[in-house]
Amino acid sequence: MLKGFRPIDDELGWSLADGRLGDFIQVDFGAATDWSLIAEYACGNASVWLQAKPVSYRVQDEGELINYWNRRKEENALVAFAYEIEASPYLTEMRDGVTSLSGTALRHFLFAGENTCVEIIAEQAPMLLTKRPAVKGNL
């Protein structure tokens, strides 16, 4: 079951510019980023970089998340850039996986773009940075 949309823009220290969504323009993950997810999000003249250590992540066209948007509307959650989602099939799947054997408390985060969205399952909330984080590769 999908439920519990909680906007977390303010907690992360960045909110929508003029109430408009921006979009992800690059998402990197792998050995070159030391297994951190680094995603650049641009809105107007401002850019921020999302950095996380995910257990799992996925990048999707926002149109594929119609169930999410319907549920957000049913819950009267504000339109935001970032959400923590209390329960979802994606979170349940990850909690039922190998990671759950360690007793790790996993959380589901959704970052919304006008065309592209990034979902992250992680132990801790991702960080938002005003500069691209240094990576060991040549990204």
PyMOL CGO cylinders between C-alpha atoms (Angstrom):
from pymol import cmd
from pymol.cgo import CYLINDER

trace = [
    CYLINDER, 0.00, 0.00, 0.00, 1.18, 3.48, -0.88, 0.3, 1, 1, 1, 1, 1, 1,
    CYLINDER, 1.18, 3.48, -0.88, 0.70, 6.08, 1.87, 0.3, 1, 1, 1, 1, 1, 1,
    CYLINDER, 0.70, 6.08, 1.87, 2.23, 8.78, 3.98, 0.3, 1, 1, 1, 1, 1, 1,
    CYLINDER, 2.23, 8.78, 3.98, 3.51, 11.54, 1.65, 0.3, 1, 1, 1, 1, 1, 1,
    CYLINDER, 3.51, 11.54, 1.65, 5.43, 13.99, 3.82, 0.3, 1, 1, 1, 1, 1, 1,
    CYLINDER, 5.43, 13.99, 3.82, 7.10, 16.97, 2.13, 0.3, 1, 1, 1, 1, 1, 1,
    CYLINDER, 7.10, 16.97, 2.13, 10.66, 17.37, 3.42, 0.3, 1, 1, 1, 1, 1, 1,
    CYLINDER, 10.66, 17.37, 3.42, 11.90, 20.34, 1.35, 0.3, 1, 1, 1, 1, 1, 1,
    CYLINDER, 11.90, 20.34, 1.35, 12.40, 22.54, 4.41, 0.3, 1, 1, 1, 1, 1, 1,
    CYLINDER, 12.40, 22.54, 4.41, 14.25, 19.80, 6.33, 0.3, 1, 1, 1, 1, 1, 1,
    CYLINDER, 14.25, 19.80, 6.33, 16.68, 19.45, 3.44, 0.3, 1, 1, 1, 1, 1, 1,
    CYLINDER, 16.68, 19.45, 3.44, 17.17, 23.21, 3.18, 0.3, 1, 1, 1, 1, 1, 1,
    CYLINDER, 17.17, 23.21, 3.18, 15.82, 23.85, -0.33, 0.3, 1, 1, 1, 1, 1, 1,
    CYLINDER, 15.82, 23.85, -0.33, 12.36, 24.50, -1.61, 0.3, 1, 1, 1, 1, 1, 1,
    CYLINDER, 12.36, 24.50, -1.61, 10.71, 25.04, -4.94, 0.3, 1, 1, 1, 1, 1, 1,
    CYLINDER, 10.71, 25.04, -4.94, 11.72, 28.27, -6.66, 0.3, 1, 1, 1, 1, 1, 1,
    CYLINDER, 11.72, 28.27, -6.66, 8.53, 30.27, -7.23, 0.3, 1, 1, 1, 1, 1, 1,
    CYLINDER, 8.53, 30.27, -7.23, 6.52, 27.09, -6.57, 0.3, 1, 1, 1, 1, 1, 1,
    CYLINDER, 6.52, 27.09, -6.57, 7.74, 25.52, -9.84, 0.3, 1, 1, 1, 1, 1, 1,
    CYLINDER, 7.74, 25.52, -9.84, 9.37, 22.16, -10.26, 0.3, 1, 1, 1, 1, 1, 1,
    CYLINDER, 9.37, 22.16, -10.26, 12.74, 21.95, -11.96, 0.3, 1, 1, 1, 1, 1, 1,
    CYLINDER, 12.74, 21.95, -11.96, 14.21, 18.77, -13.35, 0.3, 1, 1, 1, 1, 1, 1,
    CYLINDER, 14.21, 18.77, -13.35, 17.04, 16.31, -12.99, 0.3, 1, 1, 1, 1, 1, 1,
    CYLINDER, 17.04, 16.31, -12.99, 19.66, 16.84, -15.67, 0.3, 1, 1, 1, 1, 1, 1,
    CYLINDER, 19.66, 16.84, -15.67, 22.17, 14.19, -14.63, 0.3, 1, 1, 1, 1, 1, 1,
    CYLINDER, 22.17, 14.19, -14.63, 22.22, 11.16, -12.33, 0.3, 1, 1, 1, 1, 1, 1,
    CYLINDER, 22.22, 11.16, -12.33, 25.47, 9.31, -11.56, 0.3, 1, 1, 1, 1, 1, 1,
    CYLINDER, 25.47, 9.31, -11.56, 26.09, 6.18, -9.52, 0.3, 1, 1, 1, 1, 1, 1,
    CYLINDER, 26.09, 6.18, -9.52, 28.86, 3.60, -9.44, 0.3, 1, 1, 1, 1, 1, 1,
    CYLINDER, 28.86, 3.60, -9.44, 32.53, 3.09, -8.70, 0.3, 1, 1, 1, 1, 1, 1,
    CYLINDER, 32.53, 3.09, -8.70, 33.39, 6.56, -10.06, 0.3, 1, 1, 1, 1, 1, 1,
    CYLINDER, 33.39, 6.56, -10.06, 31.19, 8.15, -7.38, 0.3, 1, 1, 1, 1, 1, 1,
    CYLINDER, 31.19, 8.15, -7.38, 32.42, 5.81, -4.64, 0.3, 1, 1, 1, 1, 1, 1,
    CYLINDER, 32.42, 5.81, -4.64, 28.97, 4.18, -4.73, 0.3, 1, 1, 1, 1, 1, 1,
    CYLINDER, 28.97, 4.18, -4.73, 27.19, 7.42, -3.85, 0.3, 1, 1, 1, 1, 1, 1,
    CYLINDER, 27.19, 7.42, -3.85, 24.23, 8.56, -5.90, 0.3, 1, 1, 1, 1, 1, 1,
    CYLINDER, 24.23, 8.56, -5.90, 24.84, 12.08, -7.18, 0.3, 1, 1, 1, 1, 1, 1,
    CYLINDER, 24.84, 12.08, -7.18, 22.03, 13.79, -9.07, 0.3, 1, 1, 1, 1, 1, 1,
    CYLINDER, 22.03, 13.79, -9.07, 21.95, 17.35, -10.38, 0.3, 1, 1, 1, 1, 1, 1,
    CYLINDER, 21.95, 17.35, -10.38, 18.61, 19.14, -10.16, 0.3, 1, 1, 1, 1, 1, 1,
    CYLINDER, 18.61, 19.14, -10.16, 18.10, 22.48, -11.91, 0.3, 1, 1, 1, 1, 1, 1,
    CYLINDER, 18.10, 22.48, -11.91, 15.26, 24.92, -11.32, 0.3, 1, 1, 1, 1, 1, 1,
    CYLINDER, 15.26, 24.92, -11.32, 15.45, 28.28, -13.03, 0.3, 1, 1, 1, 1, 1, 1,
    CYLINDER, 15.45, 28.28, -13.03, 18.98, 29.61, -12.52, 0.3, 1, 1, 1, 1, 1, 1,
    CYLINDER, 18.98, 29.61, -12.52, 19.60, 27.48, -9.42, 0.3, 1, 1, 1, 1, 1, 1,
    CYLINDER, 19.60, 27.48, -9.42, 21.07, 23.99, -9.24, 0.3, 1, 1, 1, 1, 1, 1,
    CYLINDER, 21.07, 23.99, -9.24, 21.47, 21.65, -6.33, 0.3, 1, 1, 1, 1, 1, 1,
    CYLINDER, 21.47, 21.65, -6.33, 23.11, 18.25, -6.10, 0.3, 1, 1, 1, 1, 1, 1,
    CYLINDER, 23.11, 18.25, -6.10, 21.46, 15.39, -4.32, 0.3, 1, 1, 1, 1, 1, 1,
    CYLINDER, 21.46, 15.39, -4.32, 23.90, 12.98, -2.65, 0.3, 1, 1, 1, 1, 1, 1,
    CYLINDER, 23.90, 12.98, -2.65, 22.88, 9.70, -1.07, 0.3, 1, 1, 1, 1, 1, 1,
    CYLINDER, 22.88, 9.70, -1.07, 24.15, 6.26, -0.15, 0.3, 1, 1, 1, 1, 1, 1,
    CYLINDER, 24.15, 6.26, -0.15, 21.22, 4.22, -1.45, 0.3, 1, 1, 1, 1, 1, 1,
    CYLINDER, 21.22, 4.22, -1.45, 20.33, 0.63, -0.83, 0.3, 1, 1, 1, 1, 1, 1,
    CYLINDER, 20.33, 0.63, -0.83, 18.32, 1.00, -4.02, 0.3, 1, 1, 1, 1, 1, 1,
    CYLINDER, 18.32, 1.00, -4.02, 17.31, 3.82, -6.34, 0.3, 1, 1, 1, 1, 1, 1,
    CYLINDER, 17.31, 3.82, -6.34, 15.37, 4.30, -9.52, 0.3, 1, 1, 1, 1, 1, 1,
    CYLINDER, 15.37, 4.30, -9.52, 14.94, 7.09, -12.03, 0.3, 1, 1, 1, 1, 1, 1,
    CYLINDER, 14.94, 7.09, -12.03, 11.62, 7.35, -13.82, 0.3, 1, 1, 1, 1, 1, 1,
    CYLINDER, 11.62, 7.35, -13.82, 9.51, 9.54, -16.03, 0.3, 1, 1, 1, 1, 1, 1,
    CYLINDER, 9.51, 9.54, -16.03, 7.09, 11.41, -13.77, 0.3, 1, 1, 1, 1, 1, 1,
    CYLINDER, 7.09, 11.41, -13.77, 4.19, 10.09, -15.85, 0.3, 1, 1, 1, 1, 1, 1,
    CYLINDER, 4.19, 10.09, -15.85, 4.95, 6.56, -14.65, 0.3, 1, 1, 1, 1, 1, 1,
    CYLINDER, 4.95, 6.56, -14.65, 4.18, 7.61, -11.06, 0.3, 1, 1, 1, 1, 1, 1,
    CYLINDER, 4.18, 7.61, -11.06, 0.48, 8.41, -11.57, 0.3, 1, 1, 1, 1, 1, 1,
    CYLINDER, 0.48, 8.41, -11.57, -0.45, 6.28, -8.52, 0.3, 1, 1, 1, 1, 1, 1,
    CYLINDER, -0.45, 6.28, -8.52, 1.91, 8.40, -6.43, 0.3, 1, 1, 1, 1, 1, 1,
    CYLINDER, 1.91, 8.40, -6.43, 0.41, 11.68, -7.61, 0.3, 1, 1, 1, 1, 1, 1,
    CYLINDER, 0.41, 11.68, -7.61, -3.14, 10.42, -7.03, 0.3, 1, 1, 1, 1, 1, 1,
    CYLINDER, -3.14, 10.42, -7.03, -2.24, 9.28, -3.51, 0.3, 1, 1, 1, 1, 1, 1,
    CYLINDER, -2.24, 9.28, -3.51, -0.49, 12.58, -2.75, 0.3, 1, 1, 1, 1, 1, 1,
    CYLINDER, -0.49, 12.58, -2.75, -3.67, 14.41, -3.82, 0.3, 1, 1, 1, 1, 1, 1,
    CYLINDER, -3.67, 14.41, -3.82, -5.87, 12.11, -1.69, 0.3, 1, 1, 1, 1, 1, 1,
    CYLINDER, -5.87, 12.11, -1.69, -3.68, 12.89, 1.33, 0.3, 1, 1, 1, 1, 1, 1,
    CYLINDER, -3.68, 12.89, 1.33, -3.76, 16.64, 0.58, 0.3, 1, 1, 1, 1, 1, 1,
    CYLINDER, -3.76, 16.64, 0.58, 0.03, 16.71, 0.65, 0.3, 1, 1, 1, 1, 1, 1,
    CYLINDER, 0.03, 16.71, 0.65, 1.60, 19.87, -0.74, 0.3, 1, 1, 1, 1, 1, 1,
    CYLINDER, 1.60, 19.87, -0.74, 3.34, 19.82, -4.10, 0.3, 1, 1, 1, 1, 1, 1,
    CYLINDER, 3.34, 19.82, -4.10, 7.02, 19.68, -3.21, 0.3, 1, 1, 1, 1, 1, 1,
    CYLINDER, 7.02, 19.68, -3.21, 10.44, 18.77, -4.53, 0.3, 1, 1, 1, 1, 1, 1,
    CYLINDER, 10.44, 18.77, -4.53, 11.16, 16.14, -1.86, 0.3, 1, 1, 1, 1, 1, 1,
    CYLINDER, 11.16, 16.14, -1.86, 9.02, 13.67, 0.06, 0.3, 1, 1, 1, 1, 1, 1,
    CYLINDER, 9.02, 13.67, 0.06, 9.51, 10.91, 2.54, 0.3, 1, 1, 1, 1, 1, 1,
    CYLINDER, 9.51, 10.91, 2.54, 6.97, 8.15, 1.90, 0.3, 1, 1, 1, 1, 1, 1,
    CYLINDER, 6.97, 8.15, 1.90, 5.83, 6.13, 4.90, 0.3, 1, 1, 1, 1, 1, 1,
    CYLINDER, 5.83, 6.13, 4.90, 4.79, 2.97, 3.03, 0.3, 1, 1, 1, 1, 1, 1,
    CYLINDER, 4.79, 2.97, 3.03, 5.10, 1.75, -0.55, 0.3, 1, 1, 1, 1, 1, 1,
    CYLINDER, 5.10, 1.75, -0.55, 5.48, -1.51, -2.46, 0.3, 1, 1, 1, 1, 1, 1,
    CYLINDER, 5.48, -1.51, -2.46, 9.03, -0.40, -3.35, 0.3, 1, 1, 1, 1, 1, 1,
    CYLINDER, 9.03, -0.40, -3.35, 9.95, 0.10, 0.32, 0.3, 1, 1, 1, 1, 1, 1,
    CYLINDER, 9.95, 0.10, 0.32, 8.33, -3.22, 1.27, 0.3, 1, 1, 1, 1, 1, 1,
    CYLINDER, 8.33, -3.22, 1.27, 10.32, -5.01, -1.44, 0.3, 1, 1, 1, 1, 1, 1,
    CYLINDER, 10.32, -5.01, -1.44, 13.59, -3.59, -0.13, 0.3, 1, 1, 1, 1, 1, 1,
    CYLINDER, 13.59, -3.59, -0.13, 12.68, -4.33, 3.49, 0.3, 1, 1, 1, 1, 1, 1,
    CYLINDER, 12.68, -4.33, 3.49, 12.02, -7.94, 2.50, 0.3, 1, 1, 1, 1, 1, 1,
    CYLINDER, 12.02, -7.94, 2.50, 15.43, -8.24, 0.85, 0.3, 1, 1, 1, 1, 1, 1,
    CYLINDER, 15.43, -8.24, 0.85, 18.91, -9.11, 2.07, 0.3, 1, 1, 1, 1, 1, 1,
    CYLINDER, 18.91, -9.11, 2.07, 19.45, -5.66, 3.64, 0.3, 1, 1, 1, 1, 1, 1,
    CYLINDER, 19.45, -5.66, 3.64, 16.69, -6.35, 6.17, 0.3, 1, 1, 1, 1, 1, 1,
    CYLINDER, 16.69, -6.35, 6.17, 18.75, -9.19, 7.64, 0.3, 1, 1, 1, 1, 1, 1,
    CYLINDER, 18.75, -9.19, 7.64, 21.07, -6.62, 9.21, 0.3, 1, 1, 1, 1, 1, 1,
    CYLINDER, 21.07, -6.62, 9.21, 18.17, -4.93, 11.01, 0.3, 1, 1, 1, 1, 1, 1,
    CYLINDER, 18.17, -4.93, 11.01, 18.67, -1.74, 9.00, 0.3, 1, 1, 1, 1, 1, 1,
    CYLINDER, 18.67, -1.74, 9.00, 15.78, 0.73, 9.18, 0.3, 1, 1, 1, 1, 1, 1,
    CYLINDER, 15.78, 0.73, 9.18, 15.11, 1.71, 5.57, 0.3, 1, 1, 1, 1, 1, 1,
    CYLINDER, 15.11, 1.71, 5.57, 13.32, 4.86, 4.40, 0.3, 1, 1, 1, 1, 1, 1,
    CYLINDER, 13.32, 4.86, 4.40, 11.75, 5.80, 1.06, 0.3, 1, 1, 1, 1, 1, 1,
    CYLINDER, 11.75, 5.80, 1.06, 12.47, 9.23, -0.46, 0.3, 1, 1, 1, 1, 1, 1,
    CYLINDER, 12.47, 9.23, -0.46, 10.99, 10.68, -3.64, 0.3, 1, 1, 1, 1, 1, 1,
    CYLINDER, 10.99, 10.68, -3.64, 12.46, 13.68, -5.45, 0.3, 1, 1, 1, 1, 1, 1,
    CYLINDER, 12.46, 13.68, -5.45, 10.13, 15.15, -8.05, 0.3, 1, 1, 1, 1, 1, 1,
    CYLINDER, 10.13, 15.15, -8.05, 11.08, 16.79, -11.28, 0.3, 1, 1, 1, 1, 1, 1,
    CYLINDER, 11.08, 16.79, -11.28, 8.92, 18.16, -14.04, 0.3, 1, 1, 1, 1, 1, 1,
    CYLINDER, 8.92, 18.16, -14.04, 9.85, 15.23, -16.29, 0.3, 1, 1, 1, 1, 1, 1,
    CYLINDER, 9.85, 15.23, -16.29, 12.07, 12.95, -14.21, 0.3, 1, 1, 1, 1, 1, 1,
    CYLINDER, 12.07, 12.95, -14.21, 11.79, 11.66, -10.66, 0.3, 1, 1, 1, 1, 1, 1,
    CYLINDER, 11.79, 11.66, -10.66, 14.35, 9.94, -8.47, 0.3, 1, 1, 1, 1, 1, 1,
    CYLINDER, 14.35, 9.94, -8.47, 13.32, 7.50, -5.75, 0.3, 1, 1, 1, 1, 1, 1,
    CYLINDER, 13.32, 7.50, -5.75, 15.82, 6.45, -3.12, 0.3, 1, 1, 1, 1, 1, 1,
    CYLINDER, 15.82, 6.45, -3.12, 15.66, 3.72, -0.49, 0.3, 1, 1, 1, 1, 1, 1,
    CYLINDER, 15.66, 3.72, -0.49, 18.27, 4.48, 2.16, 0.3, 1, 1, 1, 1, 1, 1,
    CYLINDER, 18.27, 4.48, 2.16, 18.96, 4.44, 5.87, 0.3, 1, 1, 1, 1, 1, 1,
    CYLINDER, 18.96, 4.44, 5.87, 19.42, 8.22, 6.04, 0.3, 1, 1, 1, 1, 1, 1,
    CYLINDER, 19.42, 8.22, 6.04, 17.96, 11.17, 4.20, 0.3, 1, 1, 1, 1, 1, 1,
    CYLINDER, 17.96, 11.17, 4.20, 19.99, 12.30, 1.20, 0.3, 1, 1, 1, 1, 1, 1,
    CYLINDER, 19.99, 12.30, 1.20, 21.91, 15.57, 1.45, 0.3, 1, 1, 1, 1, 1, 1,
    CYLINDER, 21.91, 15.57, 1.45, 21.36, 18.59, -0.77, 0.3, 1, 1, 1, 1, 1, 1,
    CYLINDER, 21.36, 18.59, -0.77, 24.49, 20.46, -1.75, 0.3, 1, 1, 1, 1, 1, 1,
    CYLINDER, 24.49, 20.46, -1.75, 24.96, 23.77, -3.55, 0.3, 1, 1, 1, 1, 1, 1,
    CYLINDER, 24.96, 23.77, -3.55, 28.11, 22.50, -5.30, 0.3, 1, 1, 1, 1, 1, 1,
    CYLINDER, 28.11, 22.50, -5.30, 28.76, 19.21, -7.03, 0.3, 1, 1, 1, 1, 1, 1,
    CYLINDER, 28.76, 19.21, -7.03, 30.46, 16.90, -4.53, 0.3, 1, 1, 1, 1, 1, 1,
    CYLINDER, 30.46, 16.90, -4.53, 33.99, 15.75, -5.25, 0.3, 1, 1, 1, 1, 1, 1,
    CYLINDER, 33.99, 15.75, -5.25, 34.23, 12.24, -6.63, 0.3, 1, 1, 1, 1, 1, 1,
    CYLINDER, 34.23, 12.24, -6.63, 37.20, 9.98, -7.17, 0.3, 1, 1, 1, 1, 1, 1,
    CYLINDER, 37.20, 9.98, -7.17, 36.44, 9.40, -10.86, 0.3, 1, 1, 1, 1, 1, 1,
    CYLINDER, 36.44, 9.40, -10.86, 36.37, 11.79, -13.79, 0.3, 1, 1, 1, 1, 1, 1,
    CYLINDER, 36.37, 11.79, -13.79, 32.67, 12.68, -13.75, 0.3, 1, 1, 1, 1, 1, 1,
]
cmd.load_cgo(trace, "trace")
